Amino acid sequence: MQNSRIAAWTFNPFIRILPAFIFGILTGINFRIPFSIPLSAIVVLSIFLLIARRVSPFFFSRFRHVGGPIIFLIIICAGALVEWLHDPANNVTWIGNNKTGGELLQVRLTEEPTQTQSGYRAVGEVLFGLTTNHIAKRSGKVFLYFRDVKQVPVYGDVLMIKNEPGTIQGKMNPGAFDFKKYAAMKGIHFAFYLREGNFVVTGSDKSKFVSFLNASRRKILQIFEKFIPEQEVRGIAAALLIGYRADLEKPLLQEYSDAGVVHVIAISGLHLGLIYVVLVWIFSKIRF
């Protein structure tokens, strides 16, 4: 029995590595560690391990219990380093580092707009910044809010808009759902509020595969609408099965947030399938 447990740990090292890596990511998110600190730690600790292994095998064998914690520290630093690299604020081309009112932005819609109480909302990817005599690379994801427009842009449309981003509204009351924090976790920190005449559609750049997925989603939503008349139930079903959350009502979201289980409706069908596979794998290793 002891040997089987050792074998399980040996052939599944990610079980030990993953918690340290996640801890490093969370540390980077909460403490905003500079890039140089985890990078320097990885280099120094790696050099120490190599020297101890090559130059002094006796030292390494005598203090082999030190090797494990050092490797874990390297993995934690790697997690913090990955978080820094994925933080858009550390990119010199990020829109947050280049807010200039005289510049036009080229933005591509990366998803189909969803209807809100006052109009439509979509996520856009910033591509370039343009002035009268200069074109510069820009990056970042933004929310695009359309209100009082004759024709709402669709997935893949490329827009030209002024580089005048607005802020995302946070929670209005203590304990309320913090949409600003939720958006920040998805790498979205700014929003553009557009009306007719504030933007120009200059072209289209869409993936055929994503277009097929969007068409399939619309078909599924039509089926839900046909067979599930209750708006609240239909919104939950769409959120759980296909990850579509636009039909979720705000009072319902608030109730889930107050109960501390708002993450439940953020899980799509694919996530449920992955969770099922992981649970089956875990329990298949346990002898009852």
ZALUMKE-464533 format. One line per 3 residues: number of its first residue (from 1); for each residue x, y, z of N, C-alpha, C. Coordinates in nm, 3 decimals, padded with zeros to 5 digits. Layout:
<sites>
NUM = X:Y:Z:X:Y:Z:X:Y:Z | ...
</sites>
This chain:
<sites>
1 = 00.084:-00.120:00.000:00.000:00.000:00.000:00.087:00.124:00.000 | 00.195:00.120:00.080:00.287:00.234:00.086:00.353:00.258:-00.048 | 00.395:00.147:-00.117:00.460:00.160:-00.246:00.366:00.219:-00.350
4 = 00.237:00.179:-00.345:00.141:00.233:-00.442:00.122:00.382:-00.422 | 00.124:00.429:-00.298:00.112:00.573:-00.272:00.233:00.648:-00.325 | 00.352:00.592:-00.304:00.473:00.656:-00.354:00.469:00.663:-00.506
7 = 00.422:00.554:-00.570:00.415:00.553:-00.716:00.319:00.659:-00.768 | 00.208:00.676:-00.697:00.109:00.777:-00.739:00.170:00.917:-00.736 | 00.246:00.949:-00.631:00.310:01.080:-00.623:00.418:01.093:-00.731
10 = 00.489:00.982:-00.760:00.597:00.987:-00.857:00.547:01.014:-00.997 | 00.438:00.948:-01.035:00.389:00.958:-01.172:00.291:01.075:-01.190 | 00.258:01.147:-01.085:00.170:01.262:-01.094:00.231:01.382:-01.022
13 = 00.345:01.429:-01.071:00.414:01.538:-01.000:00.336:01.669:-01.001 | 00.244:01.686:-01.096:00.171:01.813:-01.103:00.089:01.837:-00.977 | 00.054:01.728:-00.903:-00.022:01.744:-00.780:00.059:01.822:-00.677
16 = 00.189:01.806:-00.682:00.275:01.881:-00.590:00.316:02.017:-00.647 | 00.333:02.023:-00.778:00.382:02.145:-00.841:00.272:02.251:-00.851 | 00.150:02.209:-00.886:00.042:02.304:-00.913:00.010:02.396:-00.794
19 = -00.002:02.344:-00.670:-00.032:02.437:-00.559:00.074:02.545:-00.541 | 00.203:02.510:-00.556:00.310:02.610:-00.543:00.300:02.713:-00.655 | 00.271:02.668:-00.776:00.259:02.761:-00.890:00.141:02.856:-00.870
22 = 00.027:02.802:-00.825:-00.091:02.886:-00.798:-00.062:02.986:-00.686 | 00.009:02.940:-00.583:00.045:03.029:-00.473:00.131:03.145:-00.524 | 00.220:03.116:-00.617:00.304:03.222:-00.674:00.221:03.322:-00.753
25 = 00.122:03.273:-00.830:00.035:03.362:-00.905:-00.044:03.452:-00.812 | -00.103:03.392:-00.707:-00.182:03.471:-00.612:-00.095:03.573:-00.539 | 00.028:03.535:-00.508:00.120:03.628:-00.443:00.148:03.747:-00.534
28 = 00.169:03.720:-00.663:00.193:03.829:-00.757:00.073:03.920:-00.773 | -00.047:03.864:-00.771:-00.168:03.944:-00.786:-00.188:04.036:-00.667 | -00.168:03.984:-00.547:-00.200:04.058:-00.426:-00.090:04.154:-00.382
31 = 00.034:04.126:-00.417:00.145:04.208:-00.367:00.217:04.286:-00.476 | 00.177:04.269:-00.604:00.235:04.344:-00.715:00.386:04.341:-00.709 | 00.443:04.221:-00.711:00.587:04.203:-00.700:00.656:04.247:-00.830
34 = 00.762:04.328:-00.822:00.835:04.370:-00.943:00.894:04.250:-01.017 | 00.911:04.266:-01.147:00.960:04.160:-01.233:01.097:04.109:-01.189 | 01.184:04.200:-01.143:01.322:04.163:-01.113:01.334:04.069:-00.994
37 = 01.240:04.075:-00.899:01.253:03.994:-00.777:01.236:03.845:-00.806 | 01.124:03.799:-00.865:01.113:03.655:-00.892:01.216:03.607:-00.994 | 01.250:03.691:-01.093:01.350:03.649:-01.192:01.486:03.629:-01.126
40 = 01.526:03.723:-01.041:01.655:03.711:-00.972:01.656:03.589:-00.879 | 01.545:03.567:-00.811:01.537:03.451:-00.720:01.549:03.321:-00.798 | 01.484:03.312:-00.913:01.492:03.190:-00.994:01.636:03.166:-01.039
43 = 01.702:03.271:-01.085:01.840:03.257:-01.133:01.933:03.216:-01.019 | 01.925:03.284:-00.904:02.014:03.255:-00.791:01.992:03.113:-00.738 | 01.866:03.076:-00.718:01.836:02.943:-00.664:01.875:02.833:-00.763
46 = 01.854:02.857:-00.890:01.891:02.756:-00.990:02.042:02.738:-00.995 | 02.116:02.849:-00.991:02.263:02.840:-00.989:02.312:02.767:-00.865 | 02.249:02.796:-00.751:02.287:02.727:-00.627:02.268:02.577:-00.639
49 = 02.154:02.534:-00.695:02.128:02.391:-00.710:02.229:02.327:-00.805 | 02.261:02.394:-00.913:02.357:02.339:-01.009:02.496:02.326:-00.948 | 02.538:02.430:-00.875:02.670:02.425:-00.813:02.675:02.316:-00.707
52 = 02.572:02.309:-00.625:02.568:02.207:-00.520:02.567:02.067:-00.579 | 02.506:02.052:-00.692:02.496:01.920:-00.756:02.627:01.881:-00.825 | 02.689:01.977:-00.894:02.808:01.948:-00.974:02.937:01.952:-00.893
55 = 02.951:02.062:-00.816:03.078:02.085:-00.747:03.089:02.003:-00.619 | 02.981:01.992:-00.546:02.988:01.926:-00.416:02.876:01.824:-00.400 | 02.890:01.706:-00.463:02.787:01.602:-00.449:02.765:01.562:-00.303
58 = 02.873:01.566:-00.222:02.858:01.531:-00.081:02.761:01.626:-00.011 | 02.779:01.756:-00.037:02.690:01.856:00.025:02.545:01.831:-00.017 | 02.527:01.802:-00.147:02.391:01.783:-00.197:02.325:01.660:-00.135
61 = 02.402:01.553:-00.122:02.346:01.431:-00.063:02.328:01.446:00.088 | 02.417:01.523:00.150:02.408:01.541:00.296:02.289:01.628:00.333 | 02.260:01.727:00.248:02.150:01.819:00.275:02.043:01.809:00.164
64 = 02.013:01.686:00.121:01.919:01.667:00.011:01.777:01.713:00.047 | 01.749:01.717:00.180:01.616:01.764:00.220:01.596:01.912:00.191 | 01.707:01.986:00.161:01.696:02.128:00.128:01.656:02.148:-00.018
67 = 01.685:02.050:-00.102:01.658:02.063:-00.244:01.510:02.080:-00.276 | 01.425:02.004:-00.206:01.282:02.012:-00.231:01.224:02.151:-00.207 | 01.247:02.209:-00.088:01.198:02.345:-00.064:01.252:02.448:-00.163
70 = 01.379:02.433:-00.205:01.435:02.528:-00.301:01.361:02.517:-00.434 | 01.333:02.396:-00.478:01.259:02.376:-00.603:01.120:02.436:-00.591 | 01.057:02.419:-00.476:00.925:02.477:-00.455:00.932:02.630:-00.460
73 = 01.039:02.688:-00.405:01.055:02.834:-00.412:01.070:02.879:-00.556 | 01.142:02.802:-00.636:01.159:02.835:-00.778:01.024:02.832:-00.849 | 00.941:02.731:-00.817:00.809:02.721:-00.881:00.720:02.837:-00.838
76 = 00.727:02.875:-00.709:00.648:02.990:-00.661:00.691:03.117:-00.734 | 00.821:03.137:-00.749:00.871:03.255:-00.821:00.830:03.250:-00.968 | 00.826:03.130:-01.025:00.782:03.117:-01.165:00.635:03.159:-01.178
79 = 00.553:03.122:-01.080:00.413:03.164:-01.082:00.399:03.315:-01.075 | 00.478:03.379:-00.986:00.474:03.526:-00.975:00.524:03.591:-01.103 | 00.622:03.529:-01.167:00.676:03.583:-01.293:00.572:03.574:-01.405
82 = 00.502:03.462:-01.413:00.398:03.446:-01.515:00.287:03.549:-01.494 | 00.249:03.572:-01.368:00.145:03.671:-01.339:00.190:03.809:-01.385 | 00.315:03.845:-01.361:00.366:03.976:-01.403:00.362:03.989:-01.554
85 = 00.399:03.882:-01.624:00.401:03.886:-01.771:00.260:03.898:-01.829 | 00.160:03.845:-01.758:00.022:03.850:-01.807:-00.054:03.973:-01.759 | 00.008:04.054:-01.676:-00.056:04.176:-01.630:-00.045:04.282:-01.739
88 = -00.158:04.327:-01.797:-00.148:04.423:-01.908:-00.081:04.554:-01.870 | -00.087:04.592:-01.742:-00.027:04.719:-01.699:00.124:04.720:-01.717 | 00.186:04.602:-01.728:00.331:04.594:-01.745:00.373:04.595:-01.892
91 = 00.276:04.610:-01.981:00.305:04.616:-02.125:00.308:04.763:-02.169 | 00.417:04.804:-02.233:00.432:04.944:-02.271:00.329:04.985:-02.376 | 00.272:04.889:-02.449:00.173:04.922:-02.551:00.031:04.922:-02.496
94 = 00.015:04.887:-02.368:-00.120:04.879:-02.309:-00.188:05.015:-02.315 | -00.317:05.013:-02.342:-00.393:05.138:-02.355:-00.387:05.223:-02.229 | -00.378:05.159:-02.112:-00.371:05.234:-01.987:-00.244:05.316:-01.974
97 = -00.140:05.278:-02.048:-00.015:05.353:-02.046:-00.006:05.452:-02.162 | -00.111:05.459:-02.244:-00.108:05.544:-02.363:-00.243:05.611:-02.385 | -00.293:05.679:-02.284:-00.421:05.748:-02.297:-00.397:05.891:-02.347
100 = -00.417:05.909:-02.477:-00.399:06.040:-02.538:-00.525:06.078:-02.614 | -00.582:06.191:-02.584:-00.708:06.232:-02.643:-00.703:06.256:-02.792 | -00.585:06.291:-02.848:-00.577:06.320:-02.990:-00.556:06.199:-03.077
103 = -00.564:06.081:-03.021:-00.534:05.958:-03.093:-00.663:05.881:-03.123 | -00.664:05.813:-03.238:-00.773:05.723:-03.271:-00.727:05.579:-03.247 | -00.819:05.498:-03.200:-00.787:05.359:-03.171:-00.857:05.267:-03.270
106 = -00.785:05.166:-03.312:-00.845:05.061:-03.393:-00.875:04.943:-03.300 | -01.003:04.908:-03.292:-01.049:04.807:-03.196:-01.129:04.702:-03.272 | -01.103:04.576:-03.240:-01.177:04.465:-03.302:-01.265:04.396:-03.200
109 = -01.391:04.374:-03.232:-01.483:04.304:-03.142:-01.446:04.156:-03.138 | -01.422:04.105:-03.019:-01.382:03.965:-03.004:-01.497:03.873:-02.965 | -01.616:03.929:-02.953:-01.734:03.848:-02.921:-01.859:03.918:-02.970
112 = -01.968:03.844:-02.975:-02.095:03.904:-03.014:-02.144:03.997:-02.904 | -02.196:04.115:-02.940:-02.251:04.205:-02.838:-02.370:04.140:-02.767 | -02.382:04.168:-02.641:-02.495:04.118:-02.562:-02.580:04.237:-02.518
115 = -02.709:04.214:-02.512:-02.802:04.323:-02.480:-02.801:04.352:-02.330 | -02.801:04.480:-02.297:-02.810:04.526:-02.159:-02.939:04.607:-02.143 | -02.959:04.663:-02.025:-03.080:04.741:-02.001:-03.082:04.870:-02.083
118 = -02.966:04.924:-02.116:-02.963:05.052:-02.187:-02.907:05.042:-02.329 | -02.869:04.924:-02.372:-02.812:04.909:-02.505:-02.744:04.776:-02.524 | -02.620:04.779:-02.575:-02.545:04.656:-02.600:-02.403:04.671:-02.545
121 = -02.345:04.557:-02.506:-02.208:04.556:-02.455:-02.130:04.446:-02.524 | -02.004:04.478:-02.558:-01.916:04.380:-02.621:-01.775:04.399:-02.567 | -01.692:04.298:-02.586:-01.551:04.307:-02.550:-01.472:04.331:-02.677
124 = -01.382:04.428:-02.672:-01.299:04.460:-02.787:-01.151:04.447:-02.756 | -01.075:04.417:-02.860:-00.929:04.406:-02.849:-00.867:04.526:-02.920 | -00.789:04.603:-02.845:-00.724:04.720:-02.904:-00.606:04.675:-02.988
127 = -00.598:04.727:-03.111:-00.494:04.685:-03.205:-00.388:04.792:-03.228 | -00.432:04.911:-03.270:-00.337:05.017:-03.303:-00.390:05.152:-03.257 | -00.298:05.246:-03.244:-00.332:05.385:-03.219:-00.285:05.469:-03.337
130 = -00.368:05.557:-03.387:-00.336:05.634:-03.505:-00.351:05.783:-03.479 | -00.253:05.860:-03.529:-00.262:06.005:-03.532:-00.245:06.048:-03.678 | -00.237:06.177:-03.700:-00.227:06.225:-03.839:-00.100:06.178:-03.910
133 = 00.006:06.154:-03.836:00.133:06.116:-03.900:00.204:06.000:-03.830 | 00.130:05.923:-03.752:00.197:05.816:-03.677:00.099:05.702:-03.648 | 00.151:05.580:-03.660:00.075:05.459:-03.624:00.158:05.383:-03.520
136 = 00.098:05.351:-03.407:00.168:05.282:-03.299:00.089:05.160:-03.253 | 00.161:05.058:-03.215:00.098:04.937:-03.163:00.035:04.966:-03.028 | -00.088:04.922:-03.010:-00.159:04.933:-02.884:-00.215:04.796:-02.847
139 = -00.240:04.774:-02.720:-00.291:04.645:-02.676:-00.386:04.663:-02.558 | -00.456:04.557:-02.526:-00.548:04.558:-02.413:-00.689:04.523:-02.454 | -00.766:04.475:-02.357:-00.907:04.445:-02.379:-00.991:04.554:-02.313
142 = -01.102:04.590:-02.379:-01.189:04.695:-02.328:-01.334:04.654:-02.347 | -01.420:04.714:-02.266:-01.564:04.701:-02.287:-01.610:04.809:-02.383 | -01.698:04.772:-02.474:-01.759:04.867:-02.567:-01.909:04.868:-02.542
145 = -01.961:04.983:-02.501:-02.104:04.998:-02.474:-02.166:05.079:-02.588 | -02.267:05.022:-02.653:-02.335:05.088:-02.764:-02.475:05.128:-02.720 | -02.507:05.253:-02.746:-02.639:05.304:-02.707:-02.691:05.399:-02.815
148 = -02.816:05.381:-02.851:-02.881:05.466:-02.952:-02.804:05.462:-03.084 | -02.773:05.342:-03.131:-02.705:05.326:-03.261:-02.800:05.260:-03.359 | -02.787:05.295:-03.486:-02.876:05.240:-03.588:-02.847:05.092:-03.613
151 = -02.721:05.057:-03.617:-02.681:04.918:-03.640:-02.567:04.882:-03.546 | -02.591:04.783:-03.461:-02.491:04.742:-03.363:-02.383:04.660:-03.433 | -02.256:04.692:-03.414:-02.148:04.611:-03.472:-02.155:04.466:-03.423
154 = -02.098:04.376:-03.499:-02.103:04.234:-03.467:-01.960:04.182:-03.447 | -01.951:04.056:-03.408:-01.821:03.994:-03.385:-01.732:04.008:-03.510 | -01.608:04.046:-03.487:-01.510:04.058:-03.595:-01.502:04.196:-03.656
157 = -01.601:04.283:-03.632:-01.597:04.418:-03.689:-01.480:04.497:-03.630 | -01.413:04.572:-03.714:-01.302:04.658:-03.672:-01.351:04.802:-03.669 | -01.337:04.866:-03.554:-01.389:05.001:-03.535:-01.275:05.101:-03.518
160 = -01.305:05.226:-03.553:-01.216:05.338:-03.522:-01.289:05.426:-03.420 | -01.226:05.446:-03.305:-01.287:05.527:-03.200:-01.181:05.619:-03.141 | -01.225:05.723:-03.071:-01.132:05.813:-03.005:-01.073:05.748:-02.881
163 = -00.947:05.777:-02.856:-00.878:05.722:-02.740:-00.915:05.803:-02.615 | -01.040:05.788:-02.576:-01.091:05.855:-02.456:-01.167:05.755:-02.370 | -01.095:05.661:-02.309:-01.162:05.554:-02.232:-01.224:05.606:-02.104
166 = -01.334:05.545:-02.065:-01.398:05.575:-01.939:-01.368:05.467:-01.837 | -01.407:05.490:-01.715:-01.385:05.393:-01.608:-01.500:05.294:-01.601 | -01.473:05.179:-01.542:-01.575:05.078:-01.519:-01.632:05.098:-01.380
169 = -01.762:05.101:-01.372:-01.827:05.129:-01.243:-01.812:05.011:-01.149 | -01.769:05.038:-01.027:-01.756:04.934:-00.926:-01.885:04.914:-00.850 | -01.878:04.847:-00.737:-01.998:04.819:-00.660:-02.050:04.947:-00.597
172 = -02.181:04.962:-00.599:-02.245:05.083:-00.548:-02.266:05.078:-00.397 | -02.285:04.956:-00.344:-02.313:04.940:-00.201:-02.221:04.833:-00.142 | -02.191:04.841:-00.013:-02.110:04.737:00.051:-02.176:04.600:00.038
175 = -02.097:04.502:-00.001:-02.150:04.367:-00.018:-02.209:04.340:-00.154 | -02.221:04.443:-00.238:-02.277:04.424:-00.371:-02.172:04.360:-00.462 | -02.220:04.308:-00.575:-02.131:04.244:-00.671:-02.036:04.349:-00.730
178 = -01.907:04.325:-00.720:-01.806:04.420:-00.766:-01.771:04.390:-00.911 | -01.844:04.452:-01.004:-01.822:04.427:-01.146:-01.685:04.478:-01.191 | -01.638:04.585:-01.131:-01.507:04.640:-01.168:-01.395:04.541:-01.137
181 = -01.402:04.478:-01.020:-01.302:04.378:-00.983:-01.313:04.255:-01.071 | -01.437:04.216:-01.102:-01.460:04.102:-01.190:-01.398:04.127:-01.328 | -01.417:04.249:-01.381:-01.361:04.283:-01.511:-01.208:04.287:-01.506
184 = -01.154:04.340:-01.395:-01.008:04.348:-01.382:-00.945:04.209:-01.382 | -01.012:04.111:-01.321:-00.960:03.975:-01.320:-00.957:03.916:-01.461 | -01.038:03.971:-01.550:-01.038:03.927:-01.690:-00.947:04.014:-01.776
187 = -00.874:04.105:-01.714:-00.781:04.190:-01.786:-00.846:04.310:-01.852 | -00.966:04.349:-01.809:-01.038:04.463:-01.867:-01.046:04.573:-01.762 | -00.989:04.689:-01.795:-00.983:04.799:-01.699:-01.051:04.926:-01.748
190 = -01.090:04.929:-01.875:-01.149:05.050:-01.931:-01.271:05.016:-02.015 | -01.355:05.117:-02.035:-01.476:05.100:-02.115:-01.494:05.223:-02.203 | -01.550:05.201:-02.320:-01.585:05.309:-02.412:-01.736:05.311:-02.429
193 = -01.794:05.428:-02.409:-01.938:05.444:-02.418:-01.969:05.515:-02.550 | -02.023:05.440:-02.646:-02.035:05.488:-02.783:-02.180:05.508:-02.824 | -02.202:05.615:-02.896:-02.332:05.645:-02.957:-02.312:05.660:-03.108
196 = -02.421:05.679:-03.178:-02.413:05.699:-03.322:-02.324:05.819:-03.353 | -02.225:05.797:-03.441:-02.133:05.903:-03.478:-02.004:05.903:-03.399 | -01.997:05.822:-03.291:-01.874:05.814:-03.211:-01.778:05.706:-03.260
199 = -01.818:05.629:-03.360:-01.733:05.521:-03.410:-01.760:05.499:-03.558 | -01.663:05.436:-03.623:-01.676:05.403:-03.765:-01.630:05.259:-03.784 | -01.711:05.178:-03.851:-01.673:05.040:-03.884:-01.589:05.044:-04.011
202 = -01.463:05.003:-04.000:-01.369:05.013:-04.113:-01.344:04.880:-04.183 | -01.389:04.772:-04.124:-01.365:04.642:-04.186:-01.410:04.530:-04.095 | -01.368:04.409:-04.130:-01.405:04.290:-04.052:-01.289:04.192:-04.052
205 = -01.264:04.134:-03.937:-01.157:04.035:-03.921:-01.208:03.928:-03.824 | -01.269:03.825:-03.880:-01.332:03.724:-03.795:-01.281:03.585:-03.829 | -01.287:03.499:-03.730:-01.253:03.358:-03.747:-01.378:03.280:-03.789
208 = -01.366:03.197:-03.891:-01.480:03.118:-03.936:-01.525:03.021:-03.827 | -01.427:02.969:-03.753:-01.461:02.874:-03.647:-01.540:02.942:-03.536 | -01.494:03.063:-03.494:-01.565:03.136:-03.390:-01.703:03.179:-03.439
211 = -01.711:03.217:-03.566:-01.841:03.253:-03.623:-01.937:03.134:-03.618 | -01.885:03.015:-03.645:-01.967:02.894:-03.635:-02.014:02.872:-03.492 | -01.923:02.894:-03.395:-01.961:02.877:-03.255:-02.068:02.978:-03.214
214 = -02.054:03.103:-03.261:-02.154:03.205:-03.228:-02.290:03.170:-03.287 | -02.290:03.120:-03.412:-02.416:03.079:-03.474:-02.479:02.962:-03.398 | -02.395:02.869:-03.353:-02.446:02.755:-03.275:-02.504:02.802:-03.143
217 = -02.439:02.899:-03.080:-02.490:02.952:-02.954:-02.625:03.019:-02.972 | -02.638:03.096:-03.080:-02.767:03.161:-03.107:-02.876:03.058:-03.127 | -02.843:02.948:-03.194:-02.941:02.842:-03.216:-02.982:02.778:-03.084
220 = -02.884:02.753:-02.997:-02.913:02.693:-02.866:-02.999:02.787:-02.783 | -02.968:02.916:-02.788:-03.047:03.014:-02.712:-03.192:03.019:-02.763 | -03.210:03.003:-02.893:-03.345:02.998:-02.949:-03.420:02.876:-02.899
223 = -03.349:02.764:-02.885:-03.412:02.642:-02.831:-03.450:02.663:-02.686 | -03.360:02.726:-02.608:-03.393:02.755:-02.468:-03.517:02.844:-02.459 | -03.522:02.945:-02.545:-03.634:03.039:-02.541:-03.765:02.969:-02.577
226 = -03.756:02.869:-02.660:-03.876:02.797:-02.704:-03.929:02.704:-02.596 | -03.838:02.636:-02.525:-03.881:02.531:-02.433:-03.871:02.573:-02.286 | -03.806:02.686:-02.255:-03.796:02.732:-02.116:-03.854:02.873:-02.110
229 = -03.981:02.887:-02.082:-04.044:03.020:-02.085:-03.999:03.113:-01.973 | -03.962:03.058:-01.856:-03.924:03.142:-01.743:-03.788:03.207:-01.767 | -03.783:03.338:-01.764:-03.661:03.412:-01.793:-03.548:03.376:-01.696
232 = -03.581:03.367:-01.567:-03.478:03.340:-01.467:-03.417:03.203:-01.485 | -03.502:03.103:-01.507:-03.455:02.965:-01.527:-03.375:02.955:-01.656 | -03.423:03.022:-01.760:-03.354:03.018:-01.889:-03.215:03.081:-01.878
235 = -03.203:03.190:-01.802:-03.073:03.254:-01.786:-02.974:03.164:-01.713 | -03.021:03.095:-01.609:-02.932:03.004:-01.535:-02.890:02.888:-01.622 | -02.984:02.832:-01.699:-02.952:02.719:-01.787:-02.848:02.759:-01.891
238 = -02.864:02.877:-01.950:-02.769:02.922:-02.051:-02.631:02.946:-01.990 | -02.627:02.999:-01.867:-02.499:03.025:-01.800:-02.427:02.896:-01.768 | -02.499:02.795:-01.720:-02.438:02.670:-01.680:-02.397:02.583:-01.798
241 = -02.480:02.580:-01.902:-02.457:02.487:-02.012:-02.364:02.541:-02.120 | -02.376:02.668:-02.154:-02.293:02.721:-02.263:-02.215:02.846:-02.222 | -02.220:02.884:-02.093:-02.142:02.998:-02.047:-02.195:03.133:-02.090
244 = -02.322:03.139:-02.133:-02.383:03.265:-02.177:-02.452:03.329:-02.058 | -02.405:03.450:-02.016:-02.451:03.510:-01.891:-02.530:03.639:-01.912 | -02.553:03.676:-02.038:-02.621:03.803:-02.064:-02.766:03.801:-02.016
247 = -02.828:03.683:-02.009:-02.969:03.675:-01.969:-02.987:03.665:-01.818 | -02.878:03.663:-01.744:-02.889:03.658:-01.598:-02.935:03.794:-01.546 | -03.037:03.794:-01.466:-03.090:03.918:-01.412:-03.004:03.967:-01.295
250 = -02.990:04.099:-01.282:-02.906:04.156:-01.176:-02.952:04.118:-01.035 | -03.083:04.118:-01.007:-03.125:04.075:-00.873:-03.082:03.933:-00.841 | -03.086:03.846:-00.943:-03.043:03.708:-00.922:-02.893:03.702:-00.894
253 = -02.815:03.779:-00.970:-02.671:03.785:-00.946:-02.641:03.834:-00.806 | -02.717:03.934:-00.761:-02.696:03.989:-00.628:-02.726:03.886:-00.521 | -02.832:03.807:-00.541:-02.867:03.703:-00.445:-02.756:03.598:-00.436
256 = -02.703:03.559:-00.550:-02.593:03.462:-00.550:-02.469:03.521:-00.484 | -02.445:03.652:-00.511:-02.329:03.718:-00.452:-02.342:03.726:-00.300 | -02.463:03.759:-00.252:-02.487:03.767:-00.107:-02.468:03.632:-00.040
259 = -02.504:03.526:-00.113:-02.491:03.391:-00.058:-02.349:03.337:-00.070 | -02.262:03.410:-00.141:-02.123:03.366:-00.156:-02.103:03.255:-00.256 | -02.199:03.236:-00.346:-02.188:03.126:-00.444:-02.202:03.180:-00.586
262 = -02.159:03.305:-00.608:-02.171:03.362:-00.741:-02.084:03.287:-00.842 | -01.980:03.219:-00.792:-01.894:03.144:-00.883:-01.966:03.027:-00.948 | -02.076:02.979:-00.885:-02.148:02.864:-00.939:-02.202:02.895:-01.078
265 = -02.259:03.014:-01.098:-02.318:03.049:-01.228:-02.212:03.099:-01.325 | -02.088:03.106:-01.280:-01.980:03.142:-01.372:-01.916:03.018:-01.434 | -01.967:02.901:-01.396:-01.913:02.775:-01.447:-01.993:02.734:-01.570
268 = -01.924:02.712:-01.680:-01.992:02.671:-01.802:-01.997:02.520:-01.812 | -02.060:02.471:-01.916:-02.071:02.327:-01.936:-01.935:02.260:-01.951 | -01.842:02.327:-02.020:-01.708:02.271:-02.036:-01.640:02.257:-01.901
271 = -01.655:02.358:-01.814:-01.595:02.351:-01.681:-01.655:02.236:-01.601 | -01.786:02.218:-01.611:-01.849:02.107:-01.540:-01.794:01.974:-01.588 | -01.773:01.962:-01.719:-01.716:01.839:-01.773:-01.576:01.814:-01.722
274 = -01.494:01.921:-01.716:-01.358:01.906:-01.667:-01.357:01.868:-01.519 | -01.444:01.931:-01.441:-01.454:01.898:-01.299:-01.494:01.751:-01.281 | -01.589:01.707:-01.363:-01.633:01.567:-01.356:-01.518:01.471:-01.385
277 = -01.440:01.501:-01.491:-01.328:01.415:-01.528:-01.225:01.409:-01.416 | -01.194:01.526:-01.356:-01.096:01.531:-01.247:-01.144:01.452:-01.126 | -01.272:01.468:-01.090:-01.326:01.395:-00.975:-01.325:01.244:-01.000
280 = -01.359:01.202:-01.121:-01.356:01.059:-01.154:-01.214:01.006:-01.141 | -01.117:01.085:-01.190:-00.978:01.041:-01.182:-00.933:01.031:-01.036 | -00.969:01.130:-00.954:-00.928:01.128:-00.813:-00.986:01.008:-00.740
283 = -01.116:00.990:-00.754:-01.181:00.881:-00.680:-01.145:00.743:-00.736 | -01.098:00.737:-00.860:-01.055:00.608:-00.913:-00.925:00.562:-00.847 | -00.850:00.657:-00.786:-00.726:00.622:-00.718:-00.749:00.579:-00.573
286 = -00.871:00.601:-00.523:-00.900:00.571:-00.382:-00.968:00.436:-00.372 | -00.917:00.354:-00.285:-00.977:00.222:-00.261:-01.076:00.233:-00.145 | -01.202:00.204:-00.173:-01.305:00.212:-00.069:-01.320:00.076:-00.001
</sites>
